[in-house]
Amino acid sequence: MIDTDVDCLIETLKQLIDFNCPSHISKSPWILKERDRFEWLYKDLTSLRTFLSCSEETRYTVPEVKALVIRIIDLASKVEDMVDSFVSSFAVKNPKDFNQDPCLDLDDVNHEIQVIKGEMESANHEAPNVLKDERSASRVNVTVPKEDKIVGFDVDFDQDPCFDFDGIMQEIQAIKGEMEFANHEAPNVLKDEGSSSRVNIAVPKEEKIVGFDVETREILDTLVGDQKKLDVISIVGMGGLGKTTLAKRAYYDSYVTYHFYIRGWVTVSQTYQKLDLLLSLCNSLSIEPGAGEKNIGKLCELIYKRLKGKRYLIVIDDIWSAEAWNEIRICFPDDNLGSRILVTSRLMNVASNIKQDSPIHRLRFLTVEESWDLLRHKVFAEDGTCPTNLQETGKQIAERCRGLPLAILVISGLLAKTEKSVEFWTQVLDSIGSYIVSDSEQCMNTLSLSYNHLPRHLKSCFLYFGAFKEDFEINVRKLMWLWVAEGFVKPGTENAAEEYLVDLIDRSLVMVDQKRSNGGVKVCRVHDLLHDLCLKKSKEEKFLCEIKVDPFLGLGFSTNTTVRRSFIHNHVLDYVFSKPFSPSTRSFLFFLPAGLAYAFTKENMSFIYSAFKHIRVLELKSVVAPFLPTEIGQLVQLRYLSLNTQEPVIPESLSNLWNLQTLVVYAMTCPVAIDFQVCKENSLSNLRHICIWPSLSLRYPVASPKVQTISNLRLPFGRQPVLEMAPNLKKLACVVSQQQHGLVPFPPLDTLVHLEKLKIHIDNDLSLGFFPEQARFTCLNRLPHTLKKVTFSNCYLPWKDLSEFGRLPNLEILKLLRGSFQGPRWDPNDGEFKKLKVLKIQSPELAEWNMSSDHFPALEKLVMDGCRQLKEIPMCLGEIPTMGLIELRWPRSSAADSARRIIEEQQSLGNDWLKLVIYDRMKGRTLNFEKKLFSEIEFGYTDSSEDSESTDDSTKDKNGGFKSITFYEPMTLSFEDGMLSIIPEFELR
């Protein structure tokens, strides 16, 4: 019951009412004729949207509200189909070809809206009783939020869709009164049902746990450390990861028990009452409240006096908001005795807000060895010995649990109480995902709790991860564009999309795989169990539909006209051969890991238009098409288009896609630039992101002043109308050509006053066997001062030209990739690179770097990659107060030794924050094909602008092999006796 689709319909109607579409559409006599009906549709749907917003909580608990929500969303889907079909007809047909005047038959829609309004008004009158009945069956200690969700909706639907605020406030006060009454009754109820409430549960004794030895030691060291002031230590991680278990392990540690005079434990949980928290804490601290048990001020005083003058440890478990901490922090005195508070939470922002400078321990997943150790100790509780015939299958089961302790415990409980045979364990292994997510209420309830706690705008974003394959490495930039195209985030607010992702990460629902140079997220994924949760919830919410195809039996799914988003992972050709027809589908997604793709024929490509006439999001990068069919230009509802083609031409018909926001085209097999044959009078008024590989040639600028990203644009000599018509450009990756005597006619960019990221690559053909001349760029002194990140590759500039970039006042990241600069010596000048934080250099020529700490006063990270001639790392790098990491990739031994001396010198001065990472240089390496060390070899260049800064083992597959190997020139390959020799160097990606 995700209502994002209603928002999309409302936005479409607003476009038509405001004439925000091409003139041949907005000024069509049939559109003008229907404008009044568009307006009343917009008005009525906005009223219904108000109901949806207010029913965010009750739709899952009140059957009457749930039924209304489903009807509204289904009605919106029906209306959207009618409106889209009506509008699309003008894009694919000449008005003269119509046999009769097109019109919208909305009589049935109008009648259904009036019926729904009547039922909503009935629900409004019944809301207080429904609330009372519903709340009485749930936990009594309900939190009264600061901003209450409205369950009664006193809206006059016959007038302008505005709230009757007086009626709403009366309803809120009535609800608050009932909740206050329930809260005052809580202690009596808790006495009767103490066994079912979390508030008064005693902390269980510590049980045997496996793993987290290092983490436990770190937490214990912090708890019993020398710091005298009161400190807060936080443990953060997703549900089921073992936060509470780890906290118990520290709480019951023998030395902790000895070190602290008094200890207490309180569990907050998602819903709480301050009174109940204080009573629970009193109980844990052996305080008898007496007559003041219902007086919050008295309880706080009792707790404070109990802790005053003593070294204490308080564990606050499962806290969901900083407000909960603020409610009770007054109870904890700071007497400089070394007292500690240990907090567990799923939310990083909660831990950060409790005490910003306090240590936060982000809990990791268990290793495969730890997972197996935990599983066998739980299944064979007596001595942990597993029969030999079950060990191999048991280890596979443990690995399949993906390091989540709760998942391992759930499966262990199943295995411990059933027959211990290879056959049954194999069945469990094959179905482990369904056992964990579908059959275990404990695991599902724990994971679902995180989902249920999400605000409305994050639920759609989270469920969208279900469209990707398990363990899929998701490109964050593409994910942001998809969210915008789907309507989860408003266009032009990609920063909000990034904040949404960070919020999901902080809630431990999404994991970071790789980070960017600036610390942002480059690649992310979700844990397998959470992926299963996405699929389960998506099915319940009618949010996503997975297309399953059996190559022998045909389609394995039932077409659901109410599900607007479909995805497929396998047998896409069989699906195409079935000639699907799904005009209600708005999103079709097909993702495969990098390097894998299906080849389509000319006939295959025709299915796109015939199957998805009103498609908005089309992700087909994993399909290699012989060409881009002109029929795509008839899909006028498209917001996002990603394709892979063998023909270096984008047809002119795409100029008609006035709704298109993102265009991504891959043509890696094409030796030349892709020619985007956009017509001069194009309708691409909403286009924001253009990403073309290997490069893009634009004849005319697009009509949209909203363009923010252009990747791999080939800049011709002379005027640049494409750039002149993109005043809001933020990211530009350009390809330029070198003229005679090294001249590079680079255009002035100082008019692009919003440009933040710039990539420059010279298209030199190194295969011709000659070394490029040193480049001479024109207009390097006319760069926008807004630039924050600059990347060079293959430019062969003299080092002195870097001064032009050193003068940029906001430059934070500078990447000098292979062939960027020419010459053996770099002498930076004073007063340059004042804000530079990250510097990456790939230069086989650089032998001498003369610098002082004043040249890079804000530098935080230095990466020297393949600088084989550099004999010494400047010692003054250690004197830069912000410097945190020096990373050397295959340096000379003398350079590595000098870097070690920098670290030793700083450590002797007490500066232990500076880290050094060194990758040993490989002059040659031999790989055996028979052992299948890797599954893919990619020849050529990496996408240098997005190169990973991670140094973990994520480049390896499950068998320990490499996912991909990228070779850089110069290189020599020899194949003999099944062995591949690579000389002199390669970089693992």
C-alpha positions, 0 to 999 in steps of 0.5 A, a space after each residue: 500500500 505504498 502511495 507513491 503512484 498517487 503522487 505521480 498521477 497528481 504530478 501528471 495532472 499538474 503538468 497538464 493543468 499548468 501547460 508544462 509539456 510540449 506545445 503540440 500537447 498542451 495546446 491541443 484542442 482535445 487537451 484544452 477541452 478536458 482541462 476542466 476535468 483535469 482540474 477537478 480530478 486534481 482537486 479530488 485526488 489531492 483530497 484523497 492524497 490527504 487521507 492517505 497521508 493521514 492514514 499512514 499508521 492506521 492503514 496497517 491496523 484498522 481494516 476499514 482504513 486499509 480497505 479504503 487505502 487499497 481502493 484509492 490506490 487502485 482507483 488512482 492506477 485506473 485513472 493514470 492508465 486512462 490519462 496516460 493513454 489519452 495523452 500518449 495518443 497525441 504523441 504517436 498519432 497525427 490528430 488528422 488520423 483520429 476517426 473521432 474526437 478522443 475524450 476521457 470517459 470519467 463518469 465511472 471514475 467520478 462515481 467511484 470517487 464520490 462513493 469513496 468520499 462517503 466511506 471516508 466520511 463514515 470512517 471519520 465519524 468512527 475513527 475514535 471508536 476504532 482507535 479505542 478498540 485498536 489501542 486497547 488490544 495493543 501495548 498500553 505504554 504507548 508513546 504520545 509523539 510530539 506530532 501525532 498522526 491523524 486518524 480522524 479526518 474531518 475534511 469537507 470534500 465538497 469544498 477546497 481540499 483543505 483541512 478543517 483544522 478546528 475539527 482536526 485539533 479536537 480529534 487530536 485532543 480526544 486521541 491524546 486524552 485516550 492515550 493519556 488515560 491508557 498511560 495512567 492505567 499502564 502500571 496496573 496492566 503491567 502488574 497483571 501482564 508483567 510476563 508479556 511486557 518488556 519494561 519489567 523483564 529482568 536482564 537474563 544471564 549471559 549465555 554462551 556466544 561466539 565471535 565479537 572477541 575483538 569488539 568485546 575487548 574494545 568496549 571493555 577497554 572503554 568501559 574501564 578506561 582511565 577517563 574520569 568524566 561520565 562517558 557514553 559508549 554506543 553499539 550500532 547495528 541492524 536488527 538481529 546482529 547481536 547488539 544486545 548480546 554484546 552489551 550483555 557480554 560486557 555487562 556481565 564481565 567479571 572485571 566490569 562487575 568488580 569495577 563498577 559499584 552499581 549497575 543497571 539495565 533499561 530497555 527502551 524499545 520503539 514505543 516507550 513512556 517516560 514513567 515506565 522507563 523510570 520504573 524499570 530503571 528503579 527496579 534494575 537499581 533495586 530502588 523502592 519508589 514507594 509513594 512516589 512511584 507515579 511522580 516522574 520528578 520523584 523517580 528521577 530524584 530517587 535514581 539520581 541519589 542512588 547513583 550520586 557519588 558512586 561509579 556506575 554502569 547503565 545499559 540503555 538497550 534498543 533506543 530508537 530516538 534521541 528524545 528517549 535519552 533526553 527524557 532520562 539523562 537528568 538522572 545520571 550524575 557526573 562525579 568524575 568517578 569513571 561512570 559509563 552509559 552503554 547504549 545500543 541502537 539500530 540508528 546511527 543518528 541516534 547514537 551520534 545525537 546522544 553524545 557527539 564525541 562519544 565512541 561508536 562501535 558499528 557492529 560487523 557481521 560474523 565471519 564464516 568461521 564464527 558463523 559455523 562455530 555458533 551454529 554447531 554450538 547451538 545445534 549440538 549444545 552438549 559439546 558442540 561436536 558435529 557428526 562428520 557427515 553433517 559438517 560440510 552441509 552445516 558449514 554451507 548453511 552457516 555461510 548462507 546465513 551471511 553472518 547474521 547471528 539472529 539468522 544463525 540462531 533461528 536456523 540452529 533452533 530448527 536443526 536442533 529440534 529435527 532429524 539430523 540427517 544429510 537429506 534434511 539439512 540439504 533441504 534446509 540449505 536449499 530453502 534457507 532464505 524462506 526458512 529464515 524470513 517466512 517461517 521464523 516469526 522471531 527473525 521476521 518480526 525483528 527485521 520488520 520492526 525496522 521497516 515499520 519504523 521507517 517514515 513514509 518517504 523511506 519505505 518506497 526507497 527501501 523496498 526498491 532494493 528488492 528489484 536487485 539480485 541478492 548481493 548485487 553491488 548497486 551503483 549509488 548514482 544510478 540508484 539516486 536517478 531511479 528513485 527520482 524517476 520513480 517519484 520517490 524523490 522530487 526532480 532536482 533534489 538528488 541531495 535529498 536522495 543521498 540523505 535518504 540513503 544515508 538514513 537507511 544506512 544509519 538505520 542498518 538496513 543498507 550496507 556500504 560496499 565502497 566509498 568515494 574519495 570524499 567519503 560519500 557512498 559509491 556502492 551499496 547493497 542490502 543483506 540477504 535477509 533484508 532483501 527477502 524482507 523487501 520482496 515479502 513486503 513488496 508483495 504485500 504492498 503490491 509495490 514490486 512484481 517479480 517476473 519468473 520464467 520457466 524456459 520449459 513451462 513459460 511464464 511463472 507469474 500471474 499478471 497483476 494490473 495493480 502492480 506498476 513495477 516489474 523486474 526480471 533476473 533470468 530468462 529475459 529472452 524467453 520472456 520476450 518471446 512470450 510477447 508480453 503485453 502489460 500497458 499498466 507497467 510503469 517500470 521494467 528493470 533488468 539488472 545483471 552483474 557487470 560484464 554480463 549481458 543478453 544479446 537481443 535481435 532486431 525482432 526482440 527490440 520491438 517488444 519494448 513499445 508493444 509491451 510497455 506503452 506507458 513505461 516510465 522507467 526502463 532499465 535494460 543496460 544488461 541487454 545488448 541491442 543491435 540498435 535503438 529503435 525509433 519507436 522508443 520516441 513514442 514512449 512519451 512517459 519515459 523518465 529514465 532510460 538505460 540501454 546498451 547498443 551496438 550502433 553508435 547512433 541515438 535516433 532523433 525520435 528521442 527528442 520527443 521524450 519531454 518527460 525524460 530525466 535520465 538517459 544512459 547509453 552504453 556502446 562500448 563496442 563502438 570505436 567512435 563517439 555515439 551520435 545523439 541526433 537530437 533535433 534542433 527544436 527538441 522537447 527534452 525540457 526535463 532532461 537532467 542527466 546524460 551519460 554516454 559511453 564511450 563518448 557523446 557527440 551532440 549536434 544541437 544542445 538539449 532544450 532543458 536548462 535543467 541538465 546537471 550531468 553530462 558524461 563523456 561529452 566530446 568537445 569539438 573545436 570552436 563554440 560550445 552551444 551544448 555547454 552554453 545552453 546548460 547553465 545549471 551543469 554540475 558534473 561534466 566529463 569531457 573528451 577533447 582532441 589534441 591538435 598539431 604541436 600539442 595544442 588542445 582547444 579547451 573551451 572557457 568554462 567560467 560561465 558554468 557557475 554551478 559546475 562542481 565536478 570536472 573530468 578531462 580526457 584527451 583522446 590519444 590513440 596510444 596503440 599507434 606506438 608514438 608518445 603523445 606530445 606535451 599538451 598545451 591547453 587553452 583557457 585553463 585560466 577560465 575555470 569556475 571557482 565552484 569546482 570541488 573535484 577535478 580529474 585528469 587522464 591522458 592529458 600530458 600537461 606540464 606540471 606547472 599548469 597545475 597552478 591554474 587548478 591550485 588557485 581554485 578556492 573550493 577545490 577539495 579532490 584532485 585526481 591525476 590519473 595515468 598520463 595526466 602530467 608529464 615531466 619528472 618534477 613537481 614544484 607546487 607554489 605557495 598559496 595554492 590548494 588551500 582546501 584540497 583534502 584528497 590527492 591521487 597521483 598516478 605518474 610513472 614519470 614523477 621522480 621529485 616532488 618538492 613541497 612543504 606542509 604549507 602547500 597543502 594545508 588541508 590535505 587529509 588523504 594522499 594516494 600515490 599509485 604506480 609512481 615508480 620513479 619517485 624515490 622519496 615521499 616528502 617528510 613534511 606530509 606528516 606535519 600537515 595537521 589534517 593528514 590522516 592516510 597515506 596510501 602507496 600502491 606499488 612504490 619503490 622500496 625507498 619511497 616506502 621506507 620514507 613513508 614509514 619514517 614519516 609514521 615513526 616520526 609522528 608516533 614519536 611525537 604522540 600523533 597516532 592518527 596518521 595511517 599508512 597503507 602500502 601495496 607491494 609492487 608486482 613486477 609480474 604475476 602468474 594466474 592459473 586458469 584451471 583453478 578458476 581464480 577469476 571469472 571475468 577479464 576486462 581489457 581497457 580503462 576503468 571508469 576513473 572518475 568513480 574509482 574505488 577508494 576501498 582496500 577490503 576484499 570485496 574484489 574477490 568472489 565467494 571462491 576467493 577468486 577475483 571478480 575482474 582484472 583491469 590491465 593498464 598499458 604498457 603490458 605483456 601477456 604470455 599464455 603457455 601450458 595453461 598459465 597466463 603471465 602478466 607483465 609488468 603490472 596489473 591492478 585488481 579492481 
